[in-house]
Amino acid sequence: MNRASQRLRTLLRPHPGWFVLLAAIGLTYLGIVAMRTASVLPNQPDWATQQTRWLLIALVGMVAALAPDPRGIGRAAYPLLAGAIVLTVITVLPFMPETLVPVRNGARHWINLRFMMLQPSELTKLAFILALARYLRHRESYRTLSGLLPPFLIMFLPLGLVLKQPDMGTALLFPPILFAMLIAAGARLKHIGWLLGLGLAIVALSIASIYLLPESMQLLERHQRMRIVSLVSQFQGDARYLSGPGYQQNKAQTLIGSGQVLGLAEQRSATMIRFNFLPEAHNDMIFAVIVNRWGLVGGLMALGLYALLIGSLWWVALRNKDPFARLCVVGFGSLVLTQATINIGMSLGLLPIIGITLPLVSYGGSSLVATFAMIGLAVGFAAQRPAIITQPSFEFDGAQAVSD
């Protein structure tokens, strides 16, 4: 009882984790209000009400994530990743019935639990960050190029399974998280630069192959290639794909432009969204709804909340002396930054559509619960007093590494 009350007093004292929580709740509320505007088509589910219910469940999950100390969370990291991988494997097994693993748009992202549609990849992202932080917390091996192999192996298994679903958008989030956490752990920048250059070269070759290689030699699926072709054609002023592969992006840009500076009245915005038939207005394209409803001011407000969230997460990391906690929070911030950047870039027509949601803002129960669990962990780490942390920070350049 004394330990629980001490933990509660620690959580309630002033610390930067409160800014993390404030920004997360602000973004979620913004998304719920935007969903209310977007729920205008006939027979459309009430996304806003459903997301509000998920928010209540997510807050319970967040409170549960506040309870353990960093060491307890660290010990659970590998089992959590193993469990998430098992759930992801279930989605890709070909003999699984559609009543359990439904197929939507050719993808198998979900497990039907009757009371909810569980998306294992959302749990896998969180578990991957925890497991990678657990591995990196007290090692020097990744200061060498060959020592980077184990962290990449930790990434490749969940990444490969997510690609198998297939879910290219989620798969693209893993490498930036890995690079950010390696840099925070002290990996040599020249090694990171070489690997990053190799990755960018592969991306460039994949895009070039769309125009240079025959169908049988393509690395990407046809729908993925057409979205890239559509985006490039749009930059060139070619409008022939706007009613096909570029339809969703074109409608999003139309709604964003219509919002101008201050946005439209709620009824007028709802009418525009209805008659433009924006696909996934409550999900992937929610940023377009926000800007249409509240204009440039609304878009900047969303960006400001993300800046507060990511900046506060990295503030928590900078002031935390525990290596595991610090790396986890760096991973959390990198995940939100990468996912939000890609989603907003899709809506603005700067990146091809790859089916990725806007963190905390887009509709999704699994995503909201997993993200608020992440927020709870960050708040718990932020509340730790540096004086009670017994483990030293990272040691490099020949210094003796700390063992478990």
C-alpha positions in Angstrom: 0.0 0.0 0.0 2.8 2.4 0.9 4.5 1.5 -2.4 1.3 2.2 -4.4 0.8 5.6 -2.6 4.4 6.5 -3.2 4.0 5.7 -6.9 0.8 7.8 -7.1 2.6 10.8 -5.5 5.4 10.4 -7.9 3.1 10.4 -10.9 1.1 13.4 -9.7 4.1 15.7 -9.2 5.0 18.2 -12.0 6.9 16.6 -14.9 7.0 16.9 -18.8 4.8 13.8 -19.1 1.8 16.0 -18.5 2.5 17.9 -21.7 2.6 14.5 -23.5 -0.8 13.6 -22.1 -2.3 17.0 -22.8 -1.2 16.9 -26.5 -2.5 13.3 -26.9 -5.9 14.2 -25.5 -6.1 17.4 -27.6 -5.3 15.4 -30.8 -7.9 12.7 -30.0 -10.6 15.3 -29.3 -9.8 17.1 -32.6 -10.2 13.8 -34.4 -13.5 13.0 -32.8 -14.9 16.4 -33.7 -13.7 16.0 -37.3 -15.3 12.5 -37.5 -18.6 14.0 -36.5 -18.3 16.3 -39.6 -17.2 13.4 -41.8 -20.1 11.1 -40.8 -22.5 12.5 -43.4 -23.0 9.8 -46.0 -26.1 7.7 -45.9 -25.8 4.6 -43.7 -22.5 5.9 -42.4 -21.5 4.6 -39.0 -21.3 7.1 -36.1 -17.5 7.2 -36.1 -17.3 10.0 -33.5 -19.4 8.1 -30.9 -17.5 4.9 -31.5 -14.1 6.6 -31.1 -15.3 8.3 -27.9 -16.0 4.8 -26.5 -12.5 3.7 -27.6 -11.0 6.7 -25.9 -12.5 5.6 -22.6 -11.0 2.2 -23.0 -7.7 3.6 -24.1 -7.6 5.8 -21.0 -8.0 2.7 -18.9 -5.1 1.1 -20.7 -3.0 4.2 -20.2 -3.6 4.1 -16.5 -2.6 0.4 -16.4 0.6 1.3 -18.3 1.5 3.8 -15.6 1.8 1.3 -12.9 5.0 -0.8 -13.7 8.4 0.7 -13.2 10.9 0.6 -16.1 12.6 -2.6 -15.0 9.3 -4.5 -14.9 8.4 -3.2 -18.3 11.8 -4.1 -19.6 11.5 -7.7 -18.4 8.2 -8.0 -20.2 9.5 -6.6 -23.5 10.5 -9.8 -25.2 7.4 -11.8 -24.2 5.2 -8.8 -25.4 7.0 -8.9 -28.8 6.6 -12.6 -29.1 2.9 -12.4 -28.3 2.4 -9.6 -30.9 4.3 -11.7 -33.5 2.0 -14.7 -32.8 -1.1 -12.5 -33.4 0.4 -11.2 -36.6 1.2 -14.7 -37.8 -2.4 -15.6 -37.3 -3.4 -12.9 -39.8 -1.1 -14.3 -42.6 -1.8 -18.0 -42.3 -3.7 -18.9 -45.5 -6.0 -21.5 -43.8 -7.5 -19.0 -41.3 -11.2 -18.6 -42.0 -12.5 -15.2 -43.0 -14.8 -15.2 -39.9 -11.7 -15.0 -37.8 -9.3 -13.1 -40.2 -11.5 -11.0 -42.6 -10.1 -9.9 -45.9 -10.6 -6.2 -46.7 -9.4 -4.7 -50.0 -7.2 -7.8 -50.4 -5.4 -7.3 -47.0 -5.6 -9.4 -43.8 -4.9 -6.8 -41.1 -7.4 -7.7 -38.4 -8.5 -10.5 -36.1 -12.2 -10.7 -35.4 -12.7 -11.0 -31.6 -16.4 -10.4 -31.9 -16.4 -7.5 -29.5 -13.7 -5.7 -31.6 -11.5 -5.9 -34.7 -8.0 -6.3 -33.3 -5.2 -5.0 -35.6 -2.1 -6.9 -34.3 0.3 -4.6 -36.2 -0.6 -1.7 -33.8 0.5 -3.8 -30.9 3.6 -5.0 -32.8 4.9 -1.4 -33.3 4.7 -0.8 -29.5 6.2 -4.2 -28.6 9.0 -3.7 -31.2 10.1 -0.4 -29.5 10.1 -2.0 -26.1 12.1 -5.1 -27.2 14.6 -3.0 -29.2 15.1 -0.7 -26.2 15.6 -3.8 -24.0 18.3 -5.1 -26.3 20.1 -1.8 -26.8 20.1 -0.5 -23.3 23.5 -1.7 -22.1 25.6 -2.8 -25.1 28.5 -1.6 -27.1 28.3 -4.1 -30.0 26.2 -1.8 -32.2 29.1 0.6 -32.3 30.5 -1.6 -35.0 28.9 -2.2 -38.4 28.5 -6.0 -37.8 27.0 -5.3 -34.4 24.1 -3.6 -36.1 22.9 -7.0 -37.4 21.0 -8.1 -34.2 18.9 -4.9 -34.0 18.0 -5.3 -37.7 17.1 -8.9 -37.1 14.8 -7.8 -34.3 13.1 -5.5 -36.9 13.0 -7.8 -39.9 10.7 -10.5 -38.4 7.7 -8.2 -37.5 8.4 -6.0 -40.6 8.3 -9.1 -42.9 5.0 -10.3 -41.3 3.4 -6.9 -41.7 4.5 -6.8 -45.3 2.9 -10.3 -45.8 -0.5 -9.0 -44.7 0.2 -6.8 -46.9 0.5 -3.5 -45.0 3.2 -1.4 -46.7 2.3 1.7 -44.7 2.9 0.2 -41.3 6.0 -1.7 -42.5 7.6 1.6 -43.6 7.4 2.8 -39.9 9.9 0.3 -38.6 13.2 1.5 -40.2 12.9 5.1 -39.0 12.2 3.9 -35.5 15.2 1.6 -35.6 17.5 4.4 -36.9 16.3 6.9 -34.3 16.8 4.5 -31.5 20.2 3.4 -32.7 21.3 7.0 -32.9 20.0 7.7 -29.4 21.8 4.6 -28.1 25.1 5.8 -29.6 25.6 3.9 -32.9 28.2 5.5 -35.1 26.6 8.1 -37.5 28.8 6.9 -40.4 27.4 3.4 -40.1 23.8 4.8 -39.9 24.6 7.0 -42.9 25.8 4.0 -45.0 22.7 2.0 -44.2 20.4 4.9 -44.7 22.1 5.6 -48.1 21.6 1.9 -49.0 17.9 2.1 -48.1 17.4 5.3 -50.1 19.1 3.6 -53.1 16.7 0.7 -52.9 13.7 3.1 -52.8 15.1 5.0 -55.8 15.7 1.7 -57.7 12.2 0.6 -56.9 10.7 3.8 -58.3 13.0 3.7 -61.4 12.0 0.1 -62.1 8.4 1.2 -62.5 9.4 3.0 -65.7 12.3 0.8 -66.9 11.5 -2.8 -66.2 8.8 -5.1 -67.5 5.8 -6.3 -65.4 7.5 -9.6 -64.5 10.5 -7.9 -62.9 8.7 -5.3 -60.7 9.4 -5.1 -57.0 6.1 -3.4 -56.0 2.5 -4.5 -56.5 0.5 -3.0 -59.3 -1.7 -0.8 -57.1 1.4 0.6 -55.4 3.1 1.4 -58.6 0.1 3.1 -60.0 -0.1 5.4 -56.9 3.5 6.4 -57.5 2.9 7.0 -61.2 -0.2 9.0 -60.3 1.7 11.3 -57.9 4.6 11.8 -60.4 2.1 12.6 -63.2 0.3 15.1 -60.9 3.6 16.9 -60.3 4.0 17.1 -64.1 0.5 18.5 -64.6 -0.9 15.3 -66.1 -4.5 14.9 -64.9 -5.3 11.5 -66.5 -5.0 9.5 -63.3 -7.1 11.8 -61.1 -10.3 9.8 -61.6 -8.4 6.5 -61.0 -5.4 5.8 -58.8 -5.2 9.5 -57.9 -8.9 9.9 -57.0 -8.5 9.8 -53.2 -5.6 12.2 -53.1 -7.3 14.6 -55.6 -10.4 14.8 -53.4 -8.3 15.4 -50.3 -6.5 18.2 -51.9 -9.8 19.7 -53.2 -11.2 19.7 -49.6 -8.0 21.1 -48.2 -7.9 24.0 -50.7 -11.6 24.8 -50.0 -10.9 25.3 -46.3 -8.8 28.4 -47.1 -7.6 30.2 -43.9 -10.5 29.8 -41.4 -12.4 26.9 -42.8 -16.1 26.3 -43.5 -19.2 26.2 -41.3 -19.9 22.7 -40.1 -22.9 22.1 -42.3 -21.2 23.5 -45.4 -18.1 21.4 -44.7 -20.2 18.3 -44.2 -22.0 18.9 -47.5 -18.6 19.3 -49.3 -17.3 16.1 -47.9 -20.5 14.3 -48.8 -20.6 15.5 -52.5 -16.8 15.0 -53.0 -17.2 11.4 -51.8 -13.8 11.4 -50.1 -12.8 7.8 -49.4 -11.7 7.0 -45.8 -12.6 10.5 -44.5 -12.7 9.3 -40.9 -9.4 7.4 -41.2 -6.5 7.9 -43.6 -7.8 11.3 -44.9 -8.9 12.8 -41.6 -6.4 15.7 -42.0 -8.2 16.8 -45.1 -11.5 17.0 -43.1 -9.7 19.0 -40.4 -8.4 21.6 -42.8 -11.7 21.8 -44.7 -13.5 22.4 -41.5 -11.1 24.8 -39.8 -8.9 25.9 -42.6 -5.2 26.7 -42.4 -5.7 27.6 -38.7 -7.0 24.0 -38.0 -4.1 22.4 -39.9 -1.6 24.5 -38.0 -3.4 23.6 -34.7 -3.0 19.9 -35.5 0.7 20.4 -36.4 1.2 22.4 -33.2 -0.3 19.6 -31.0 2.0 17.1 -32.8 5.0 19.4 -32.1 4.0 19.6 -28.4 3.6 15.8 -28.2 6.8 14.9 -30.0 8.8 17.6 -28.3 7.6 16.6 -24.9 8.4 13.0 -25.6 11.9 13.8 -26.5 12.1 16.2 -23.5 11.2 13.2 -21.3 14.0 11.2 -23.0 16.6 13.9 -22.5 16.0 14.2 -18.8 15.7 10.5 -18.1 18.8 8.7 -16.8 17.6 5.2 -17.3 18.8 3.8 -20.7 15.8 1.6 -21.3 13.2 4.3 -20.6 15.1 6.9 -22.6 15.3 4.6 -25.7 11.6 3.7 -25.4 10.5 7.3 -25.4 12.8 8.2 -28.3 11.1 5.3 -30.2 7.6 6.6 -29.3 8.4 10.1 -30.5 10.0 8.7 -33.8 6.9 6.6 -34.4 4.5 9.5 -34.0 6.7 11.8 -36.1 7.1 9.4 -39.0 3.5 8.3 -39.1 2.1 11.8 -38.9 4.5 13.1 -41.5 3.6 10.3 -44.0 -0.1 10.7 -43.4 -0.1 14.5 -43.8 2.2 14.2 -46.8 -0.4 11.9 -48.4 -3.2 14.3 -47.8 -1.3 17.2 -49.2 -0.3 15.3 -52.4 3.4 15.2 -51.5 3.7 11.5 -50.9 1.9 8.5 -52.6 -1.1 7.0 -50.8 0.1 4.0 -48.8 -2.8 3.5 -46.3 -1.4 4.9 -43.1 -3.5 6.6 -40.4 -2.9 9.9 -38.5 -1.9 8.9 -34.9 -4.5 9.7 -32.3 -6.7 11.5 -34.8 -7.8 8.8 -37.3 -10.5 6.3 -36.3 -9.3 3.0 -34.9 -9.7 1.2 -31.6 -6.6 -0.9 -31.7 -4.5 2.1 -32.7 -6.0 4.4 -30.0 -5.5 1.8 -27.2 -2.0 1.0 -28.3 -1.0 4.7 -28.6 -2.5 5.6 -25.2 -0.6 2.6 -23.7 2.5 4.2 -25.2 1.5 7.6 -23.7 1.0 5.9 -20.3 4.5 4.4 -20.4 6.0 7.8 -21.4 4.2 9.5 -18.5 5.4 6.8 -16.1 9.0 7.2 -17.3 8.7 11.0 -17.0 7.6 10.7 -13.4 10.8 8.8 -12.4 13.1 10.8 -10.3 16.7 10.8 -11.6 17.9 10.2 -8.0 16.2 6.8 -7.7 17.6 5.5 -11.0 20.5 3.2 -10.1 21.6 2.1 -13.5 24.2 4.4 -15.2 23.7 5.8 -18.7 25.3 4.5 -21.8 29.1 4.1 -21.9 31.0 4.1 -25.2 34.4 4.3 -26.8 36.1 1.5 -24.9 34.3 2.0 -21.6 33.1 -1.0 -19.8 29.5 -1.8 -20.8 27.1 -2.4 -17.9 25.6 -5.9 -17.8 22.2 -6.9 -16.7 
